[in-house]
Amino acid sequence: MRLAMRSVTFHVSRSTLFPLALFHVKHSRIHIVAYGAVQGVGFRAWARGAARRLELCGRVWNRGDGAVEMEAAGPADALRRWQDLVHAGPPGGRVDRVEELPPGWEALPCPFDITY
């Protein structure tokens, strides 16, 4: 596996989305934290739905400080679209700012999911 800070090339079986498919593709990865009115407004479910529609892998979880943290991997253009959606936030929520953190290296759930 060749790793880089923002991009990673890997093999993954996407049997839950594409039965018996094995593909080799260059993916990008982001790790972000959204601050504002993002807990108790359906933000995690909304972020998961948006990520799944874009066929991203990753996870979203609440933080103890009231923020929501997310890691996602997928094609760079899909990640940019998803990140733009996260900046806007869901109806009923309010995103004041989004902080970008260095992406991790551990495997992410695929399809994108909520973790606790």
CYANA upper distance limits for C-alpha pairs under 8 A (distance plus 0.5 A):
  1 MET  CA      8 VAL  CA      8.36
  1 MET  CA      9 THR  CA      6.97
  1 MET  CA     10 PHE  CA      6.41
  2 ARG  CA      8 VAL  CA      6.78
  2 ARG  CA      9 THR  CA      6.31
  2 ARG  CA     10 PHE  CA      7.94
  3 LEU  CA      7 SER  CA      7.26
  3 LEU  CA      8 VAL  CA      5.36
  3 LEU  CA      9 THR  CA      7.25
  4 ALA  CA      8 VAL  CA      6.23
  5 MET  CA    102 PRO  CA      7.91
  5 MET  CA    103 PRO  CA      7.40
  6 ARG  CA     28 SER  CA      6.15
  6 ARG  CA     29 ARG  CA      6.10
  6 ARG  CA     30 ILE  CA      7.55
  6 ARG  CA    103 PRO  CA      7.47
  7 SER  CA     26 LYS  CA      7.65
  7 SER  CA     27 HIS  CA      6.26
  7 SER  CA     28 SER  CA      4.66
  7 SER  CA     29 ARG  CA      6.50
  8 VAL  CA     26 LYS  CA      6.64
  8 VAL  CA     27 HIS  CA      6.02
  8 VAL  CA     28 SER  CA      6.57
  8 VAL  CA     29 ARG  CA      7.93
  9 THR  CA     24 HIS  CA      7.92
  9 THR  CA     25 VAL  CA      6.68
  9 THR  CA     26 LYS  CA      5.04
  9 THR  CA     27 HIS  CA      6.54
 10 PHE  CA     24 HIS  CA      6.72
 10 PHE  CA     25 VAL  CA      7.14
 10 PHE  CA     26 LYS  CA      7.45
 10 PHE  CA     27 HIS  CA      8.29
 11 HIS  CA     22 LEU  CA      7.64
 11 HIS  CA     23 PHE  CA      6.57
 11 HIS  CA     24 HIS  CA      5.54
 11 HIS  CA     25 VAL  CA      7.75
 12 VAL  CA     22 LEU  CA      6.73
 12 VAL  CA     23 PHE  CA      6.93
 12 VAL  CA     24 HIS  CA      7.79
 13 SER  CA     20 LEU  CA      7.88
 13 SER  CA     21 ALA  CA      6.65
 13 SER  CA     22 LEU  CA      5.39
 13 SER  CA     23 PHE  CA      7.49
 14 ARG  CA     18 PHE  CA      6.03
 14 ARG  CA     19 PRO  CA      7.42
 14 ARG  CA     20 LEU  CA      8.05
 14 ARG  CA     21 ALA  CA      6.68
 14 ARG  CA     22 LEU  CA      7.26
 14 ARG  CA    110 CYS  CA      7.66
 15 SER  CA     19 PRO  CA      4.69
 15 SER  CA     20 LEU  CA      6.00
 15 SER  CA     21 ALA  CA      6.72
 16 THR  CA    110 CYS  CA      8.40
 16 THR  CA    111 PRO  CA      7.96
 17 LEU  CA    111 PRO  CA      8.05
 26 LYS  CA     75 PRO  CA      7.61
 27 HIS  CA     73 ALA  CA      6.76
 27 HIS  CA     74 GLY  CA      5.25
 27 HIS  CA     75 PRO  CA      5.44
 27 HIS  CA     76 ALA  CA      7.08
 28 SER  CA     73 ALA  CA      6.10
 28 SER  CA     74 GLY  CA      6.09
 28 SER  CA     75 PRO  CA      6.45
 28 SER  CA     76 ALA  CA      5.88
 28 SER  CA     79 LEU  CA      8.05
 29 ARG  CA     71 GLU  CA      7.81
 29 ARG  CA     72 ALA  CA      6.14
 29 ARG  CA     73 ALA  CA      4.75
 29 ARG  CA     74 GLY  CA      7.10
 29 ARG  CA     76 ALA  CA      8.44
 29 ARG  CA     79 LEU  CA      8.21
 29 ARG  CA    103 PRO  CA      6.85
 30 ILE  CA     71 GLU  CA      6.13
 30 ILE  CA     72 ALA  CA      5.98
 30 ILE  CA     73 ALA  CA      7.05
 30 ILE  CA     79 LEU  CA      8.21
 30 ILE  CA    100 GLU  CA      8.02
 30 ILE  CA    101 LEU  CA      8.15
 30 ILE  CA    102 PRO  CA      7.96
 30 ILE  CA    103 PRO  CA      5.94
 31 HIS  CA     69 GLU  CA      8.05
 31 HIS  CA     70 MET  CA      6.19
 31 HIS  CA     71 GLU  CA      4.79
 31 HIS  CA     72 ALA  CA      7.10
 31 HIS  CA    100 GLU  CA      6.49
 31 HIS  CA    101 LEU  CA      5.78
 31 HIS  CA    102 PRO  CA      6.75
 31 HIS  CA    103 PRO  CA      5.42
 31 HIS  CA    104 GLY  CA      7.94
 32 ILE  CA     69 GLU  CA      6.36
 32 ILE  CA     70 MET  CA      5.82
 32 ILE  CA     71 GLU  CA      6.92
 32 ILE  CA     98 VAL  CA      7.09
 32 ILE  CA     99 GLU  CA      6.05
 32 ILE  CA    100 GLU  CA      4.98
 32 ILE  CA    101 LEU  CA      6.19
 33 VAL  CA     67 ALA  CA      7.11
 33 VAL  CA     68 VAL  CA      6.11
 33 VAL  CA     69 GLU  CA      4.80
 33 VAL  CA     70 MET  CA      6.70
 33 VAL  CA     98 VAL  CA      6.05
 33 VAL  CA     99 GLU  CA      5.65
 33 VAL  CA    100 GLU  CA      7.02
 33 VAL  CA    101 LEU  CA      8.15
 34 ALA  CA     38 VAL  CA      7.67
 34 ALA  CA     67 ALA  CA      6.18
 34 ALA  CA     68 VAL  CA      5.77
 34 ALA  CA     69 GLU  CA      6.89
 34 ALA  CA     86 VAL  CA      8.14
 34 ALA  CA     87 HIS  CA      8.24
 34 ALA  CA     95 VAL  CA      6.87
 34 ALA  CA     96 ASP  CA      8.11
 34 ALA  CA     97 ARG  CA      6.57
 34 ALA  CA     98 VAL  CA      5.03
 34 ALA  CA     99 GLU  CA      7.07
 35 TYR  CA     66 GLY  CA      7.82
 35 TYR  CA     67 ALA  CA      5.31
 35 TYR  CA     68 VAL  CA      7.31
 35 TYR  CA     95 VAL  CA      6.26
 35 TYR  CA     96 ASP  CA      6.16
 35 TYR  CA     97 ARG  CA      5.92
 35 TYR  CA     98 VAL  CA      6.72
 36 GLY  CA     66 GLY  CA      8.34
 36 GLY  CA     67 ALA  CA      7.40
 36 GLY  CA     93 GLY  CA      8.42
 36 GLY  CA     94 ARG  CA      6.09
 36 GLY  CA     95 VAL  CA      5.23
 36 GLY  CA     96 ASP  CA      5.28
 36 GLY  CA     97 ARG  CA      7.47
 37 ALA  CA     41 VAL  CA      7.93
 37 ALA  CA     93 GLY  CA      5.86
 37 ALA  CA     94 ARG  CA      5.28
 37 ALA  CA     95 VAL  CA      6.80
 37 ALA  CA     96 ASP  CA      8.32
 38 VAL  CA     42 GLY  CA      8.24
 38 VAL  CA     43 PHE  CA      6.18
 38 VAL  CA     66 GLY  CA      7.83
 38 VAL  CA     67 ALA  CA      6.89
 38 VAL  CA     68 VAL  CA      7.03
 38 VAL  CA     93 GLY  CA      6.16
 38 VAL  CA     94 ARG  CA      6.81
 38 VAL  CA     95 VAL  CA      7.14
 39 GLN  CA     43 PHE  CA      6.99
 39 GLN  CA     62 ASN  CA      7.64
 39 GLN  CA     66 GLY  CA      6.85
 39 GLN  CA     67 ALA  CA      7.47
 39 GLN  CA     68 VAL  CA      7.63
 41 VAL  CA     92 GLY  CA      6.63
 41 VAL  CA     93 GLY  CA      6.16
 42 GLY  CA     46 TRP  CA      6.59
 42 GLY  CA     90 PRO  CA      8.19
 42 GLY  CA     93 GLY  CA      8.38
 43 PHE  CA     47 ALA  CA      6.48
 43 PHE  CA     89 GLY  CA      7.82
 43 PHE  CA     90 PRO  CA      6.75
 43 PHE  CA     93 GLY  CA      7.49
 44 ARG  CA     48 ARG  CA      6.57
 44 ARG  CA     60 VAL  CA      6.62
 44 ARG  CA     61 TRP  CA      7.34
 44 ARG  CA     62 ASN  CA      8.35
 44 ARG  CA     68 VAL  CA      8.07
 44 ARG  CA    114 ILE  CA      7.09
 45 ALA  CA     49 GLY  CA      6.63
 45 ALA  CA    114 ILE  CA      7.78
 46 TRP  CA     50 ALA  CA      6.71
 46 TRP  CA     90 PRO  CA      6.99
 47 ALA  CA     51 ALA  CA      6.58
 47 ALA  CA     60 VAL  CA      7.99
 47 ALA  CA     86 VAL  CA      7.48
 48 ARG  CA     52 ARG  CA      6.56
 48 ARG  CA     59 ARG  CA      8.07
 48 ARG  CA     60 VAL  CA      7.70
 48 ARG  CA    112 PHE  CA      6.47
 48 ARG  CA    113 ASP  CA      6.35
 48 ARG  CA    114 ILE  CA      7.29
 49 GLY  CA     53 ARG  CA      6.67
 50 ALA  CA     54 LEU  CA      6.96
 50 ALA  CA     82 TRP  CA      7.24
 50 ALA  CA     85 LEU  CA      8.38
 51 ALA  CA     55 GLU  CA      6.64
 51 ALA  CA     56 LEU  CA      5.72
 51 ALA  CA     57 CYS  CA      7.98
 51 ALA  CA     82 TRP  CA      6.88
 51 ALA  CA    112 PHE  CA      6.81
 52 ARG  CA     56 LEU  CA      6.22
 52 ARG  CA     57 CYS  CA      8.15
 52 ARG  CA    111 PRO  CA      6.90
 52 ARG  CA    112 PHE  CA      6.43
 54 LEU  CA     78 ALA  CA      6.41
 54 LEU  CA     82 TRP  CA      7.97
 55 GLU  CA     74 GLY  CA      7.91
 55 GLU  CA     78 ALA  CA      8.49
 55 GLU  CA    111 PRO  CA      7.58
 55 GLU  CA    112 PHE  CA      8.40
 56 LEU  CA     72 ALA  CA      6.93
 56 LEU  CA     73 ALA  CA      6.27
 56 LEU  CA     74 GLY  CA      5.56
 56 LEU  CA     75 PRO  CA      8.34
 56 LEU  CA     78 ALA  CA      8.00
 56 LEU  CA     79 LEU  CA      8.04
 56 LEU  CA    110 CYS  CA      7.81
 56 LEU  CA    111 PRO  CA      7.06
 56 LEU  CA    112 PHE  CA      6.52
 57 CYS  CA     72 ALA  CA      6.08
 57 CYS  CA     73 ALA  CA      5.72
 57 CYS  CA     74 GLY  CA      6.92
 57 CYS  CA    108 LEU  CA      6.67
 57 CYS  CA    109 PRO  CA      6.27
 57 CYS  CA    110 CYS  CA      4.93
 57 CYS  CA    111 PRO  CA      5.48
 57 CYS  CA    112 PHE  CA      4.93
 57 CYS  CA    113 ASP  CA      8.40
 58 GLY  CA     70 MET  CA      7.93
 58 GLY  CA     71 GLU  CA      5.83
 58 GLY  CA     72 ALA  CA      4.64
 58 GLY  CA     73 ALA  CA      6.57
 58 GLY  CA    108 LEU  CA      5.37
 58 GLY  CA    109 PRO  CA      5.72
 58 GLY  CA    110 CYS  CA      6.83
 58 GLY  CA    111 PRO  CA      7.45
 58 GLY  CA    112 PHE  CA      4.90
 58 GLY  CA    113 ASP  CA      6.87
 59 ARG  CA     70 MET  CA      6.21
 59 ARG  CA     71 GLU  CA      6.03
 59 ARG  CA     72 ALA  CA      6.99
 59 ARG  CA    108 LEU  CA      7.36
 59 ARG  CA    109 PRO  CA      7.05
 59 ARG  CA    112 PHE  CA      5.89
 59 ARG  CA    113 ASP  CA      5.33
 59 ARG  CA    114 ILE  CA      5.94
 59 ARG  CA    115 THR  CA      6.79
 60 VAL  CA     68 VAL  CA      7.51
 60 VAL  CA     69 GLU  CA      6.22
 60 VAL  CA     70 MET  CA      4.81
 60 VAL  CA     71 GLU  CA      7.11
 60 VAL  CA    113 ASP  CA      7.05
 60 VAL  CA    114 ILE  CA      5.46
 60 VAL  CA    115 THR  CA      6.57
 61 TRP  CA     68 VAL  CA      6.27
 61 TRP  CA     69 GLU  CA      5.98
 61 TRP  CA     70 MET  CA      7.03
 61 TRP  CA    114 ILE  CA      6.48
 61 TRP  CA    115 THR  CA      5.83
 61 TRP  CA    116 TYR  CA      6.46
 62 ASN  CA     66 GLY  CA      7.53
 62 ASN  CA     67 ALA  CA      6.75
 62 ASN  CA     68 VAL  CA      5.08
 62 ASN  CA     69 GLU  CA      6.79
 62 ASN  CA    116 TYR  CA      7.85
 63 ARG  CA     67 ALA  CA      5.86
 63 ARG  CA     68 VAL  CA      6.15
 63 ARG  CA     69 GLU  CA      7.15
 71 GLU  CA    103 PRO  CA      7.74
 71 GLU  CA    108 LEU  CA      8.37
 72 ALA  CA     79 LEU  CA      7.94
 72 ALA  CA    108 LEU  CA      8.03
 72 ALA  CA    112 PHE  CA      8.03
 73 ALA  CA     79 LEU  CA      7.63
 73 ALA  CA    108 LEU  CA      8.24
 74 GLY  CA     78 ALA  CA      7.22
 74 GLY  CA     79 LEU  CA      6.81
 75 PRO  CA     79 LEU  CA      6.80
 76 ALA  CA     80 ARG  CA      6.71
 77 ASP  CA     81 ARG  CA      6.85
 78 ALA  CA     82 TRP  CA      6.66
 79 LEU  CA     83 GLN  CA      6.48
 80 ARG  CA     84 ASP  CA      6.68
 81 ARG  CA     85 LEU  CA      6.89
 82 TRP  CA     86 VAL  CA      6.74
 83 GLN  CA     87 HIS  CA      6.77
 84 ASP  CA     88 ALA  CA      7.02
 85 LEU  CA     89 GLY  CA      6.59
 86 VAL  CA     90 PRO  CA      8.31
 86 VAL  CA     95 VAL  CA      8.35
 87 HIS  CA     95 VAL  CA      6.77
 87 HIS  CA     97 ARG  CA      7.79
 87 HIS  CA     98 VAL  CA      7.08
 88 ALA  CA     94 ARG  CA      8.21
 88 ALA  CA     95 VAL  CA      7.05
 89 GLY  CA     93 GLY  CA      6.57
 89 GLY  CA     94 ARG  CA      6.58
 89 GLY  CA     95 VAL  CA      6.25
 90 PRO  CA     94 ARG  CA      7.96
108 LEU  CA    112 PHE  CA      8.39
109 PRO  CA    113 ASP  CA      7.04
